[in-house]
Structure formats: C-alpha cells, structure tokens
Amino acid sequence: MDLAYVCEWEKWPKSTHCPSVPLACAWSCRNLIAFTTDLRNDDQDLTRLIHILDTEHPWDVHSISSEHSEAITCLEWDQSGSRLLSADANGQIKCWSMADHLANSWESPMGSLVEGDPIVALSWLHNGVKLALHVEKSGASSFGEKFSRVKFSPSLTLFGGKPMEGWIAVTVSGLVTVSLLKPSGQVLTSTESLCRLRGRVALADIAFTGGGNIVVATADGSSASPVQFYKVCVSVVSEKCRIDTEILPSLFMRCTTDLNRKDKFPAITHLKFLARDMSEQVLLCASSQTSSIVECWSLRKEGLPVNNIFQQISPVVGDKQPMILKWRILSATNDLDRVSAVALPKLPISLTNTDLKVASDTQFYPGLGLALAFHDGSVHIVHRLSLQTMAIFFSSTAPRSMDEPARPRASPRLTTCGGCTWEPTPRRSARPVRGVAV
C-alpha cells in the first residue's frame, strides 16, 4: 500500500466554518468523494454544504449548498456513481444528479420527507447487478476472467423484469420509508413501522438478499439491549408503494454475557453488514470512553431438536427436522483502543475454500479485509471473518502525547504482521496539492 498524495486545503476561520456533526462521507465507483461541512455566516446562520471531490484532481473541490435545514446525517451514491442521496436530521431526503454529466454541476429535482424524524440509515434499492471477484484468478489479464456475474434479484422490478429505482431509509423512531422512481418521473413514497412496538434507533444498516428482500439491522445504542433485525418487502399495489415487514432473530453481543466484560463496553458504536448484498453477516463494535471490542456474527440455519415423543406421534417430524435461523458469533477481537470509524470493502468476493487458500498463500486480500480507525490516528486492516490483523497503517498526523519528544515528520508507513515495512514511493505532483485524501 503506497501513499498516493497528501493535500491540505485552505483553512477556514473557526468562527465561520465547522465540520458537520456527525460527519457524513461517501465514496463512489467513479472515485468521487462526497462529504459535508457547515458554513456559518455573519448572522450566525448555518449553511449545510456538500463537497464533491475527484480523487484524481483533489485540489478541485466543488461545493453544493444542500438547503438542508438540519445537519446532514447520511450520504449514499448509487451504483453508477452519478447520483447521490443526502438525508438530514429533519427527515428530509434529497436526490442529487449530475447536470450534463459534469462532476461540478449538480441538481436535486426530487426527494422525500419524513418530517421531524432524523434519518439514521439510507440506501438505494438493489438493481440486481452483482459481480464477484475470484481470488484464484487475480493474475489473469482479462477482467472477464477475474469477475463473474452472481445471480441476484433486484429489490423491485417493473413490467418486463427491469429493476425499479428508488431508495430506502430508516428513521430514529423506528420507521422505514421507501421512495420509488417511476419511469414517468413520479415518486411513490410510503412509510411503515419496522414493528408494532416502536423504539429508539440510534444505529441502523441496510442489506439485501438474493431473493429481492431487504434486511434492516437496528440498535438503540446500548450494549445491554438486543440488536434487532427485520425483513422488509417492497411492492407496488394499485399504483401505490406498499411495505411489509417481518421480525427476524435478534442477538446480544457476547461481551455483554461475559461477567468480566458485562459493564466494560456500555455502548454499541458501530453496526454494519459485512457487505451490501450479504445480509447474513454483521459486524458490531461496542465501546467505552477508552476502549472497544469488535464482534463478527453470522446468521445460520440450524436444526431444531424435537422430543422423541413427538417423533413417535408424527413420523414426518422425525424424518425432516425443523429448521430455524439463529445468529452465531464467528470471531471477536481482544480489547482494543477506542475505534473511531469502520470501513468495509464494497467489492464482493467469492468465498470458496480455494479462494481463501489462495488469499492466504499469496497475501492477496481484496475484499477480505476491513479497516478499523482508532483515535490515535492509526488504521488497522483486519480479516473480515477472523478479525485477525493483517496490516497496520500509521498516519503521520497521528496525535502525540505532550511528554513524547518531537520527531521528524515522516511519510506514513504500512507495517504487516510479519514485521515487514514498506515506505510509500514518492510521487511527483503536477501542481501544488492542497487537501487530504485517504
């Protein structure tokens, strides 16, 4: 891993410019980064800004006045990288699209609103396109050999099988809202409760199943409370959007059942599915003020034991054992420093035994690693299933204690678990670069 560039943008006075809290950021397949900040004018009014940055030209940043009345909580690119969703703490969702296919010209012709209900999770509906990378063919010269099309159903289809476009969002009060974009330009919006007993949703994530269903994971922020899962089905009935929800098995983090750690990590700070189209595996992070623990869980089908009495009464039950869905923990880390951010790969990967063996032998881990960022400025790349550390990235801007002597400014380095260190190759810039891209 090499350092591509380090940039510094012009700093704004603290009295007029401040980052949004929480900071929203999204990276598209076109290598466009969208992130948010707030601009305060002389009258102390805040303007919510969305910045679009091309990673190939990071010194050119295009800023959009989003006209959101509250802090922007979510940003989400579509699979083509040409449209962007933004949602705020007032329940407003806006759909941004490129004007004339220009990355510095954006317009918002449509959107939806769940008034007064902050959005905590946001996603485009799945269009049925899924590609898998085969690790054992990573050396092939043709991209067609490296990738294969995976059978996957879109969330909703039009007449003729064409996927219907739209988005889904989850609010802090436990509502799920879906907006569908008809070919005529009309927007069909519907809102439904995830379950009958609504509760506070502090964290949420959205994933999709191969059968066209949607799975929503929610947590109220307390590690003592269960992490809830819901299946969401979207349909169009009589030209209206319809939402049906179903409760799925829930789980408690293992750290809360361990007597030695029961009260050590009081809050769930991160909740993410391992992949957008992998709803059966989820990553959870619980934290205290100074430390964190990360757990990886998998949803599996298991046989339900049946008493011998019932097997004798009903031979059918004995021949075919009933199956249930149950969450099982795959792996967990030891106590870590406090985790500030979690980033997962967007590239689907074929997880056959052959692929895993090749990845282990060649140290080639595309799609198999995830990144954990810590408050000290370091980034750990860990295996997404075993959670074993594969590499550690030390940032040159990491904070240093007051007692530690000053050291010469060095380039960031990547250190693998084997102890080998690679220094990034110096790269010449065509012009002075200002700003930071990670």
Phi, psi and chi 1 to 4 in degrees:
 res  aa     phi    psi   chi1   chi2   chi3   chi4
   1 MET       -  122.2 -178.1 -177.4  -66.9      -
   2 ASP  -108.9  151.6  -70.8  -17.1      -      -
   3 LEU   -78.9  118.1  178.3   67.0      -      -
   4 ALA   -74.9  -50.2      -      -      -      -
   5 TYR  -166.2  158.3   46.6   72.8      -      -
   6 VAL  -125.0  126.1  175.7      -      -      -
   7 CYS  -126.8  153.4  -45.6      -      -      -
   8 GLU  -133.1  120.4  -70.3 -173.9    1.4      -
   9 TRP   -83.5  164.9  -70.8  -62.7      -      -
  10 GLU   -62.7  129.4  179.6 -177.9   -3.3      -
  11 LYS   -80.7  136.2  -66.4 -176.9  178.2  179.7
  12 TRP   -90.1  150.1  -64.9   67.6      -      -
  13 PRO   -60.1  140.6  -20.6   31.1      -      -
  14 LYS   -61.6  -24.5  -69.7 -175.0  177.8 -179.6
  15 SER   -75.4  -18.9   58.7      -      -      -
  16 THR  -116.6  -14.7   60.3      -      -      -
  17 HIS  -138.5  129.1 -168.2  -95.0      -      -
  18 CYS  -147.8  148.7   58.8      -      -      -
  19 PRO   -70.7  150.4   24.4  -32.9      -      -
  20 SER   -67.8  147.1  -63.7      -      -      -
  21 VAL  -122.7  114.0 -179.8      -      -      -
  22 PRO   -79.1  153.5   30.5  -35.1      -      -
  23 LEU   -71.2  129.3  172.8   68.5      -      -
  24 ALA  -105.3  136.6      -      -      -      -
  25 CYS  -149.5  143.2 -178.8      -      -      -
  26 ALA  -148.9  145.1      -      -      -      -
  27 TRP  -119.7  127.4 -162.6  -37.8      -      -
  28 SER   -96.0  169.0   78.1      -      -      -
  29 CYS   -69.8  -12.6   62.2      -      -      -
  30 ARG   -93.0   12.5  -64.4 -168.9  177.8 -168.2
  31 ASN    62.3   34.8  -82.8  -20.3      -      -
  32 LEU  -102.4  131.3  -64.3  177.7      -      -
  33 ILE  -106.9  129.9  -62.2  177.5      -      -
  34 ALA  -113.2  132.6      -      -      -      -
  35 PHE  -147.4  166.0   61.3   97.3      -      -
  36 THR  -119.1  149.2   60.2      -      -      -
  37 THR  -146.7  169.3   58.3      -      -      -
  38 ASP  -117.8  141.4  -64.0  -21.2      -      -
  39 LEU  -118.1  125.6  179.2   64.6      -      -
  40 ARG  -104.4  127.7 -169.9 -175.5  -57.3  -85.4
  41 ASN   -91.1 -174.2   58.7   20.1      -      -
  42 ASP   -64.2  -26.3  -63.9  -24.2      -      -
  43 ASP   -87.8   10.5  -63.0  -30.1      -      -
  44 GLN    66.3   21.3  -59.9  -59.7  -52.9      -
  45 ASP   -88.5  141.4  -65.6  -30.4      -      -
  46 LEU   -96.9  136.5  -77.2  178.3      -      -
  47 THR  -112.2  121.9  -58.9      -      -      -
  48 ARG   -83.0  117.0  -43.5  -71.1  179.4  178.9
  49 LEU  -107.6  142.6  -61.3  177.2      -      -
  50 ILE  -114.8  124.8  -60.5  176.1      -      -
  51 HIS  -105.7  134.3  -52.7  -79.6      -      -
  52 ILE  -111.8  123.2  -52.1  -64.8      -      -
  53 LEU  -124.9  128.8  178.8  148.2      -      -
  54 ASP   -89.9  118.9 -173.1  -14.5      -      -
  55 THR   -65.4  -17.6   55.7      -      -      -
  56 GLU   -81.7  -18.3  -62.8 -179.3    3.0      -
  57 HIS  -136.9   68.3  -53.7  -80.1      -      -
  58 PRO   -68.5  -12.6   26.3  -34.9      -      -
  59 TRP   -80.6  -11.4   45.3   83.1      -      -
  60 ASP  -104.9  107.4  -66.5  -31.2      -      -
  61 VAL  -115.3  126.2 -177.6      -      -      -
  62 HIS  -100.9  128.5  178.6   68.6      -      -
  63 SER  -110.4  138.1  -60.0      -      -      -
  64 ILE  -118.6  132.3  -52.9  169.0      -      -
  65 SER   -79.8  107.2  178.1      -      -      -
  66 SER   -73.5  -21.6   66.6      -      -      -
  67 GLU    63.3   20.6  -62.0 -178.8   -1.4      -
  68 HIS   -75.5  137.1  -79.6  -74.5      -      -
  69 SER   -81.9  -23.2   59.3      -      -      -
  70 GLU  -123.6  175.5  -62.1  -68.5  -21.7      -
  71 ALA   -60.1  138.4      -      -      -      -
  72 ILE   -76.4  125.0  -61.4  174.5      -      -
  73 THR  -103.7  -24.4   56.9      -      -      -
  74 CYS  -142.4  142.6  -59.6      -      -      -
  75 LEU  -130.9  138.9  -68.6  175.1      -      -
  76 GLU  -150.1  122.3 -175.0   74.1   18.1      -
  77 TRP   -83.7  152.6  -68.7   97.6      -      -
  78 ASP   -82.8  175.7   69.7  -12.9      -      -
  79 GLN   -70.3  -19.8  -72.5 -170.4  -46.9      -
  80 SER   -85.4  -14.6   68.2      -      -      -
  81 GLY    75.8   14.0      -      -      -      -
  82 SER  -110.1   -8.8   59.3      -      -      -
  83 ARG  -130.2  147.8  -69.8 -177.5  -60.5  178.9
  84 LEU  -133.5  133.7  176.6   70.0      -      -
  85 LEU  -100.1  138.9  -70.4  176.0      -      -
  86 SER  -130.2  138.7   62.6      -      -      -
  87 ALA  -134.2  151.5      -      -      -      -
  88 ASP  -128.0 -178.0   64.3   19.9      -      -
  89 ALA   -79.0    2.3      -      -      -      -
  90 ASN  -105.2    3.8 -167.9   40.6      -      -
  91 GLY    87.1    8.6      -      -      -      -
  92 GLN   -89.1  134.4 -175.1  179.0   29.4      -
  93 ILE  -121.6  130.1  -58.5  173.7      -      -
  94 LYS  -121.2  141.0  -70.6 -169.6  173.1 -174.0
  95 CYS  -106.1  115.3  177.6      -      -      -
  96 TRP  -101.6  138.0  -59.0   88.8      -      -
  97 SER  -134.7  153.1   58.0      -      -      -
  98 MET   -68.5  136.9  -68.5 -176.4 -178.1      -
  99 ALA   -93.8  120.4      -      -      -      -
 100 ASP    60.2   30.8  -60.0  -35.9      -      -
 101 HIS    59.5   32.2  -55.8  -77.4      -      -
 102 LEU  -107.9  132.2  -62.9  175.5      -      -
 103 ALA   -73.8  -11.1      -      -      -      -
 104 ASN  -108.7   19.9   60.8   -6.2      -      -
 105 SER  -142.1  114.0 -179.5      -      -      -
 106 TRP  -130.6  147.6  -64.8   81.3      -      -
 107 GLU  -139.5  154.1   56.6 -173.4    3.9      -
 108 SER  -122.7   87.8  177.0      -      -      -
 109 PRO   -82.8  -11.8   30.3  -33.2      -      -
 110 MET  -150.5  166.4   62.6 -172.5   71.7      -
 111 GLY   178.4 -169.3      -      -      -      -
 112 SER  -149.7  171.4   60.9      -      -      -
 113 LEU  -149.0  130.9  177.1   65.1      -      -
 114 VAL  -117.9   86.5 -173.5      -      -      -
 115 GLU   -58.6  128.7 -170.0  171.1   -0.7      -
 116 GLY    77.3    6.9      -      -      -      -
 117 ASP  -118.6  104.9 -150.0  -10.6      -      -
 118 PRO   -58.6  142.2  -22.9   32.9      -      -
 119 ILE   -88.7  127.8  -55.1  -64.7      -      -
 120 VAL  -110.5  -17.3  -65.6      -      -      -
 121 ALA  -148.6  145.1      -      -      -      -
 122 LEU  -150.3  139.5  179.4   65.6      -      -
 123 SER  -158.5  149.0  176.7      -      -      -
 124 TRP   -74.7  150.2  -70.6   89.4      -      -
 125 LEU   -66.5  149.5  -63.2 -179.2      -      -
 126 HIS   -74.3  137.9 -155.4  -72.4      -      -
 127 ASN   -96.8    5.9   61.0    1.7      -      -
 128 GLY    85.2    0.1      -      -      -      -
 129 VAL   -95.8  118.4  176.8      -      -      -
 130 LYS  -140.2  127.4  179.6 -178.6  177.8 -178.5
 131 LEU  -115.8  143.1  -61.8  176.6      -      -
 132 ALA  -116.9  138.8      -      -      -      -
 133 LEU   -93.4  130.3  168.0   67.0      -      -
 134 HIS  -100.3  115.1  -63.6  -82.5      -      -
 135 VAL   -64.4  -35.9  178.8      -      -      -
 136 GLU   -68.2  -14.3   78.5  -83.4    4.8      -
 137 LYS  -109.7   23.5  -62.0 -178.9 -179.7  179.0
 138 SER   -65.5  -22.8   57.8      -      -      -
 139 GLY   -86.7   -2.3      -      -      -      -
 140 ALA   -66.4  144.2      -      -      -      -
 141 SER   -78.9  -23.8   57.9      -      -      -
 142 SER   -95.9  132.1  171.6      -      -      -
 143 PHE   -65.4  -27.7  -80.7   96.7      -      -
 144 GLY   -64.1  -25.8      -      -      -      -
 145 GLU   -83.7  -29.0  -62.4 -180.0   16.3      -
 146 LYS   -76.2  -32.4  -62.8 -179.9 -178.1  179.6
 147 PHE  -115.3  150.3  -64.3   89.3      -      -
 148 SER  -137.9  152.0   64.5      -      -      -
 149 ARG   -81.0  130.5 -177.9   76.8  176.1  -99.0
 150 VAL  -104.6  135.0  179.1      -      -      -
 151 LYS   -65.9  122.6 -174.8  178.4  179.9  180.0
 152 PHE  -154.2  131.8 -150.5   87.9      -      -
 153 SER   -90.7  138.8  -61.0      -      -      -
 154 PRO   -67.5  162.1   22.9  -30.9      -      -
 155 SER   -64.2  -33.8  -56.9      -      -      -
 156 LEU  -156.4  140.9 -168.4   62.6      -      -
 157 THR  -120.8  149.8   55.6      -      -      -
 158 LEU   -87.3 -179.9  -63.4  166.2      -      -
 159 PHE   -62.7  129.1 -179.5   77.9      -      -
 160 GLY    98.0   -3.2      -      -      -      -
 161 GLY    91.1    0.9      -      -      -      -
 162 LYS   -72.4  133.5 -176.3  179.2  178.9 -179.3
 163 PRO   -65.5  140.9   21.3  -31.6      -      -
 164 MET   -91.4  134.9 -167.0  169.3 -168.8      -
 165 GLU   -87.3  155.0  -63.5 -178.7  -35.6      -
 166 GLY   164.7 -173.1      -      -      -      -
 167 TRP  -143.3  162.1   58.3   80.5      -      -
 168 ILE  -131.4  142.4  177.3  173.5      -      -
 169 ALA  -140.1  153.3      -      -      -      -
 170 VAL  -120.5  135.4  179.9      -      -      -
 171 THR  -103.4  168.6   70.6      -      -      -
 172 VAL   -69.6  -19.9   74.4      -      -      -
 173 SER   -93.2    5.5   68.0      -      -      -
 174 GLY    91.0   21.3      -      -      -      -
 175 LEU   -96.6  148.4  -66.1  176.9      -      -
 176 VAL  -117.4  129.5   56.4      -      -      -
 177 THR  -121.8  136.2  177.7      -      -      -
 178 VAL  -125.5  133.1  175.7      -      -      -
 179 SER  -121.6  128.6  -64.8      -      -      -
 180 LEU  -111.1  136.1  -56.2  176.7      -      -
 181 LEU  -101.0  110.2  -51.8 -178.8      -      -
 182 LYS   -79.4  153.7  -62.0 -172.1   66.3  175.7
 183 PRO   -55.7  -27.3  -24.1   32.8      -      -
 184 SER   -75.1   -8.9   60.6      -      -      -
 185 GLY   100.1   -8.1      -      -      -      -
 186 GLN   -73.3  145.2 -178.4 -175.8    2.1      -
 187 VAL  -111.3  120.6  179.4      -      -      -
 188 LEU   -99.6  122.3  -58.1  179.0      -      -
 189 THR  -124.5  138.2  -59.9      -      -      -
 190 SER  -141.6  147.8  179.3      -      -      -
 191 THR  -130.5  136.6  -57.6      -      -      -
 192 GLU  -144.9  153.3 -173.2   63.3   55.1      -
 193 SER   -79.0  141.9  176.6      -      -      -
 194 LEU   -64.6  -33.9  -76.2  171.0      -      -
 195 CYS  -152.7  171.8   62.0      -      -      -
 196 ARG   -65.5  -41.4  -68.0 -177.6  179.3  179.9
 197 LEU   -94.3   97.4  -61.7  177.0      -      -
 198 ARG   -78.1  142.4  -70.6  168.0   55.9 -171.9
 199 GLY  -139.3  173.5      -      -      -      -
 200 ARG   -67.9  136.1  176.7  178.1  179.3  -91.4
 201 VAL  -116.5  108.6  175.6      -      -      -
 202 ALA   -90.0  -35.1      -      -      -      -
 203 LEU  -131.0  145.7  -58.5  169.4      -      -
 204 ALA  -156.3  154.8      -      -      -      -
 205 ASP  -146.6  158.3 -160.9   15.9      -      -
 206 ILE  -127.8  133.4  -58.4  169.2      -      -
 207 ALA  -138.4  172.3      -      -      -      -
 208 PHE  -129.9  150.1  -58.2   88.3      -      -
 209 THR  -104.6  159.7   67.9      -      -      -
 210 GLY   -65.6  -18.0      -      -      -      -
 211 GLY   -88.2    3.3      -      -      -      -
 212 GLY    96.9    1.3      -      -      -      -
 213 ASN   -87.4  167.3  -65.5  -39.0      -      -
 214 ILE  -119.2  138.0  -54.9  167.7      -      -
 215 VAL  -117.6  129.3  177.9      -      -      -
 216 VAL  -115.4  128.9  175.6      -      -      -
 217 ALA  -108.7  135.7      -      -      -      -
 218 THR  -136.0  153.9   64.8      -      -      -
 219 ALA  -147.4  146.8      -      -      -      -
 220 ASP   -88.8    4.0   64.1    4.3      -      -
 221 GLY    99.3  -15.9      -      -      -      -
 222 SER   -98.3  131.9  171.9      -      -      -
 223 SER   -71.0  -15.2   60.1      -      -      -
 224 ALA   -79.6  -12.9      -      -      -      -
 225 SER   -97.4  154.5  -58.6      -      -      -
 226 PRO   -74.2  153.6   27.4  -34.7      -      -
 227 VAL   -88.5  119.2  179.2      -      -      -
 228 GLN   -97.4  147.8  -56.9  -79.5    0.2      -
 229 PHE  -129.5  142.2  -63.7   85.9      -      -
 230 TYR  -137.0  141.7  -53.9   91.4      -      -
 231 LYS   -97.0  130.4 -178.4  172.4   73.2  173.0
 232 VAL  -118.6  125.9  178.8      -      -      -
 233 CYS  -114.5  130.5  -58.4      -      -      -
 234 VAL  -113.5  135.9 -178.2      -      -      -
 235 SER  -147.8  167.2   58.2      -      -      -
 236 VAL  -116.4  119.0  176.7      -      -      -
 237 VAL  -126.0  121.0  179.7      -      -      -
 238 SER    53.8   47.4  -58.0      -      -      -
 239 GLU    62.2   22.8  -65.2  -62.0  -44.4      -
 240 LYS  -127.9  146.6  -66.5 -177.5  178.9 -179.5
 241 CYS   -78.4  132.6  177.8      -      -      -
 242 ARG  -122.4  138.3  174.7  176.6  173.2  177.7
 243 ILE  -122.6  126.7  -57.3  174.2      -      -
 244 ASP  -119.6  133.3  -64.9  -57.4      -      -
 245 THR  -120.6  152.9   62.1      -      -      -
 246 GLU  -144.1  136.1  177.8 -175.7  -22.0      -
 247 ILE   -78.9  132.1  -61.4  177.5      -      -
 248 LEU  -106.2  168.9  -63.6  177.0      -      -
 249 PRO   -56.9  142.5  -25.4   34.1      -      -
 250 SER  -105.5  177.4   59.0      -      -      -
 251 LEU  -148.3  156.4   66.5   87.9      -      -
 252 PHE  -111.0  137.6  -76.7   90.9      -      -
 253 MET   -61.5  143.2  -68.2 -168.9   66.9      -
 254 ARG   -64.1  -32.4  173.5  178.2  -77.5 -174.1
 255 CYS   -62.6  -22.4   62.7      -      -      -
 256 THR   -81.7  -18.0   61.9      -      -      -
 257 THR   -94.6   -9.5   60.5      -      -      -
 258 ASP   -84.1  121.3 -173.9  -12.8      -      -
 259 LEU   -61.4  -30.3  -65.1  178.6      -      -
 260 ASN   -76.5  -18.5  -63.0  -34.0      -      -
 261 ARG  -122.1    8.0  -64.7  179.2  173.1  177.9
 262 LYS   -55.4  -42.2 -174.4  175.2 -178.8 -179.8
 263 ASP  -109.4    9.3  -59.1  -39.7      -      -
 264 LYS   -77.9  -33.3 -171.8  172.8 -177.3  179.2
 265 PHE  -121.7   86.2  -55.2  100.5      -      -
 266 PRO   -75.2  -19.4   27.0  -33.4      -      -
 267 ALA  -123.7  140.4      -      -      -      -
 268 ILE   -87.9  117.9  -62.5  179.2      -      -
 269 THR  -105.0  -21.0   53.7      -      -      -
 270 HIS  -141.4  136.9  -61.8   89.2      -      -
 271 LEU  -141.8  114.1  163.7   63.3      -      -
 272 LYS  -146.6  137.2  -70.7 -178.9  177.3  -67.1
 273 PHE   -70.5  147.4  -72.8  104.1      -      -
 274 LEU   -65.5  -24.3  -74.8 -171.9      -      -
 275 ALA  -154.2  155.6      -      -      -      -
 276 ARG   -61.0  -34.2  179.5  172.2  176.3  -98.0
 277 ASP  -113.5   36.7   33.7   32.7      -      -
 278 MET  -135.7   79.9 -172.0 -179.5  -66.8      -
 279 SER   -79.8   -3.9   59.7      -      -      -
 280 GLU   -96.1    3.9   65.2  -84.5    5.3      -
 281 GLN  -134.9  132.1  -68.7 -179.5  -12.2      -
 282 VAL  -135.5  147.8   67.9      -      -      -
 283 LEU  -113.4  130.6 -169.4   78.9      -      -
 284 LEU  -125.6  143.0  -58.8  170.1      -      -
 285 CYS  -132.4  124.1  176.2      -      -      -
 286 ALA  -111.7  143.2      -      -      -      -
 287 SER  -139.8  157.4  -56.4      -      -      -
 288 SER  -115.0 -164.7   63.4      -      -      -
 289 GLN   -68.6  -25.7  -67.4  -66.9  -27.9      -
 290 THR  -124.4  -13.2   57.6      -      -      -
 291 SER  -143.8  167.3   58.5      -      -      -
 292 SER  -145.4  163.1  -62.5      -      -      -
 293 ILE  -140.0  141.1 -172.6  171.3      -      -
 294 VAL  -118.4  135.2  178.6      -      -      -
 295 GLU  -128.6  143.0  -62.7  178.1   -2.0      -
 296 CYS  -115.2  127.4 -178.6      -      -      -
 297 TRP  -121.3  151.6  -69.9   75.2      -      -
 298 SER  -133.0  139.0  176.4      -      -      -
 299 LEU   -93.2  122.0 -176.4   63.9      -      -
 300 ARG  -130.5  157.0  -59.6  176.3  179.7  177.6
 301 LYS   -89.9  130.8  -77.1 -173.9  177.2 -178.3
 302 GLU  -131.9  150.1  -64.3 -175.0   -2.7      -
 303 GLY   -73.8  139.5      -      -      -      -
 304 LEU   -93.9  118.0 -178.8   64.4      -      -
 305 PRO   -60.7  136.3  -19.8   31.5      -      -
 306 VAL  -118.2  133.7  179.1      -      -      -
 307 ASN   -61.3  144.5 -168.6  -75.6      -      -
 308 ASN   -58.2  -30.4  -66.8  -27.8      -      -
 309 ILE   -61.0  -44.4  -62.6  177.4      -      -
 310 PHE   -71.0  -31.1  -64.8  101.6      -      -
 311 GLN   -66.6  -34.4  -66.2 -177.7   12.8      -
 312 GLN   -74.0  -37.3  -65.3  173.2    2.3      -
 313 ILE   -69.7  -42.1  -63.1  176.0      -      -
 314 SER  -123.2   97.4  177.2      -      -      -
 315 PRO   -60.0  -26.6  -20.8   31.6      -      -
 316 VAL   -61.9  -39.7  177.5      -      -      -
 317 VAL   -63.5  -39.0  174.2      -      -      -
 318 GLY   -69.0  -33.6      -      -      -      -
 319 ASP   -72.6  -37.6  -64.4  -20.7      -      -
 320 LYS  -124.1  107.1 -173.0  176.3 -178.7 -178.6
 321 GLN   -71.3  132.5 -172.2  179.0   24.3      -
 322 PRO   -61.9  145.1  -20.0   31.6      -      -
 323 MET  -114.6  143.3  -55.7  -63.8  -69.8      -
 324 ILE  -131.1  159.2   59.8  171.8      -      -
 325 LEU   -93.9  135.2  -67.7  173.8      -      -
 326 LYS  -147.5  138.6 -166.5  170.6 -175.0  178.1
 327 TRP   -82.5  131.3  -73.6   97.9      -      -
 328 ARG  -125.5  138.2  -69.4  -70.1 -174.0 -178.0
 329 ILE   -76.7  132.5 -171.2  167.3      -      -
 330 LEU   -89.9  -45.1  -70.4  178.5      -      -
 331 SER  -163.1  164.1   54.5      -      -      -
 332 ALA  -151.9  149.1      -      -      -      -
 333 THR   -87.1  166.3   64.2      -      -      -
 334 ASN   -76.6 -179.7  -64.3  -38.6      -      -
 335 ASP   -62.2  129.6  -66.6    5.1      -      -
 336 LEU  -115.7  166.9  -53.8  170.0      -      -
 337 ASP   -63.4  164.0  -68.2  -24.0      -      -
 338 ARG   -62.2  125.4 -178.2  173.6  172.6   83.6
 339 VAL   -82.7  129.2  174.7      -      -      -
 340 SER  -100.3  -24.7   58.7      -      -      -
 341 ALA  -158.1  153.4      -      -      -      -
 342 VAL  -129.4  130.6  177.0      -      -      -
 343 ALA  -126.1  130.4      -      -      -      -
 344 LEU  -112.3  151.1  -62.3  171.9      -      -
 345 PRO   -70.5  142.1   25.4  -33.2      -      -
 346 LYS   -91.8   -8.5  -67.3 -174.4  177.2 -179.0
 347 LEU   -84.0  116.1 -180.0   66.5      -      -
 348 PRO   -66.1  148.2  -15.1   28.5      -      -
 349 ILE  -136.2  142.2 -172.8  169.1      -      -
 350 SER   -75.7  122.0  173.8      -      -      -
 351 LEU  -103.6   46.5  -69.7  176.9      -      -
 352 THR   -76.6  163.0   63.2      -      -      -
 353 ASN   -61.6  -35.1  -68.5  -27.8      -      -
 354 THR   -64.0  -43.6  -57.0      -      -      -
 355 ASP   -62.3  -43.5  -66.3  -32.9      -      -
 356 LEU   -65.1  -38.1  -66.2  174.9      -      -
 357 LYS   -67.3  -43.1 -174.8  178.5 -175.5  -56.7
 358 VAL   -63.5  -41.3  171.9      -      -      -
 359 ALA   -62.9  -38.7      -      -      -      -
 360 SER   -70.5  -37.8  177.6      -      -      -
 361 ASP   -75.1  -36.5  -65.4  -18.9      -      -
 362 THR   -97.7   -4.2   62.2      -      -      -
 363 GLN    56.6   32.6  -59.4  -63.2  -53.0      -
 364 PHE  -105.7  110.1 -177.8   64.8      -      -
 365 TYR  -121.4   41.6  -65.1  102.2      -      -
 366 PRO   -67.9  127.1   27.3  -34.2      -      -
 367 GLY    80.8  -10.5      -      -      -      -
 368 LEU   -97.4   -8.7  -80.7  176.9      -      -
 369 GLY  -110.1  154.4      -      -      -      -
 370 LEU  -132.0  158.5   58.3   91.1      -      -
 371 ALA  -110.1  132.9      -      -      -      -
 372 LEU  -115.3  120.5  -58.4  177.2      -      -
 373 ALA   -99.1  139.4      -      -      -      -
 374 PHE  -116.5  163.9  -65.0   87.3      -      -
 375 HIS   -66.6  -19.0  -83.2 -111.7      -      -
 376 ASP   -82.8    1.6   62.7   -1.9      -      -
 377 GLY    94.2   -4.0      -      -      -      -
 378 SER   -87.0  155.4   63.7      -      -      -
 379 VAL  -126.6  124.9  177.7      -      -      -
 380 HIS  -105.9  129.5  -68.2 -146.9      -      -
 381 ILE   -95.9  117.6  -51.6  -61.5      -      -
 382 VAL  -121.0  153.0  -58.5      -      -      -
 383 HIS   -66.4  132.5 -165.4  -75.6      -      -
 384 ARG   -73.0  -15.1   74.4  176.4 -173.8  179.0
 385 LEU  -103.0  -48.2  -62.5 -180.0      -      -
 386 SER   -86.2  -18.2   66.3      -      -      -
 387 LEU    62.3   21.8  -62.5 -178.0      -      -
 388 GLN   -80.8  138.8  -64.8  -65.3  -42.3      -
 389 THR   -69.5  127.8  -58.2      -      -      -
 390 MET  -104.0  -29.8  -60.9 -171.5  -63.3      -
 391 ALA  -161.7  156.6      -      -      -      -
 392 ILE  -131.4  130.4  -57.9  175.8      -      -
 393 PHE  -111.3  123.3  178.7   78.1      -      -
 394 PHE  -103.6  121.7  -63.3   93.8      -      -
 395 SER   -82.4  142.1  171.9      -      -      -
 396 SER   -71.1  -14.3   59.5      -      -      -
 397 THR   -98.9   13.2   58.8      -      -      -
 398 ALA   -63.1  141.3      -      -      -      -
 399 PRO   -64.8  149.9   22.4  -32.2      -      -
 400 ARG  -126.2  139.4 -173.3  174.8   67.2 -110.0
 401 SER   -65.3  157.9   63.2      -      -      -
 402 MET   -66.7  -27.8  -61.6  -60.9  -64.8      -
 403 ASP   -81.6  -17.4  -61.6  -26.8      -      -
 404 GLU   -77.2  130.8 -176.4 -179.8   -8.5      -
 405 PRO   -66.2  150.3   23.4  -33.3      -      -
 406 ALA   -64.6  143.1      -      -      -      -
 407 ARG  -126.1  154.4   57.7  180.0 -177.8  -90.0
 408 PRO   -59.1  143.6  -19.9   30.0      -      -
 409 ARG   -69.8  120.4 -177.3  178.5  177.6   86.8
 410 ALA  -117.2  161.8      -      -      -      -
 411 SER   -71.5  148.5  -60.5      -      -      -
 412 PRO   -58.7  150.0  -22.2   32.2      -      -
 413 ARG  -130.6  156.4   62.3 -174.2 -175.3  -82.3
 414 LEU  -114.4  122.8 -179.3   69.9      -      -
 415 THR  -116.2  126.6  -55.3      -      -      -
 416 THR   -88.2  170.5   64.7      -      -      -
 417 CYS   -65.9  -24.5  -63.6      -      -      -
 418 GLY   -75.2   -6.6      -      -      -      -
 419 GLY    97.6   -5.4      -      -      -      -
 420 CYS   -76.4  144.5  -59.1      -      -      -
 421 THR  -127.0  132.8  -58.6      -      -      -
 422 TRP  -112.6  127.7  -70.3  -90.7      -      -
 423 GLU   -88.9  137.7  -65.6  -67.6  -16.0      -
 424 PRO   -63.9  142.9   18.9  -28.2      -      -
 425 THR   -74.8  127.9  -55.4      -      -      -
 426 PRO   -61.1  139.0  -19.5   31.6      -      -
 427 ARG  -125.7  136.1  -58.1 -167.0  179.1 -170.8
 428 ARG   -86.1  134.3 -177.7  175.7  -59.9  174.7
 429 SER   -98.2  146.2  174.1      -      -      -
 430 ALA   -71.9  -20.9      -      -      -      -
 431 ARG  -155.5  163.5   53.9  173.0  -68.2 -175.9
 432 PRO   -56.8  130.0  -23.9   33.1      -      -
 433 VAL  -100.9  134.9 -178.5      -      -      -
 434 ARG  -131.3  124.4  -56.5  173.9   66.8   85.0
 435 GLY   125.6  171.8      -      -      -      -
 436 VAL  -129.5  132.7  176.7      -      -      -
 437 ALA  -130.2  133.7      -      -      -      -
 438 VAL  -114.9      -  178.5      -      -      -
